[in-house]
């Protein structure tokens, strides 16, 4: 086993990189497909958060997320879509909290100088 503090995260990053490398979809469409899959499997907030940056970087916006939820609702069911909506909101809340903590740390470091 590598001398690493984050073997699980590293493995997930490797799997994701391989999926992206071997995929012919444009980045935006790839992230829309991943979002649909996350909704279908009732993924936890952390899984949505793990994909949020790449989704945003590829041009996925809130309207796209809503459209995907509408598109998959007849297949996965309303309960799964409502669950995903809550989990996506929790993931965004986590992202905001992390960003706020990082900003507070930066401000504290700047104030100490």
Secondary structure, DSSP 8 states (H G I E B T S, - for coil): --S-S-HHHHHHHHHHHHHHHT--S-HHHHHHHHHHHHHHTT--HHHHHHHHHHHHHTT--HHHHHHHHHHHHHHH-HHHHHHHHHHHHHHHHHHHHHHHHHHHHHHHHHHH-
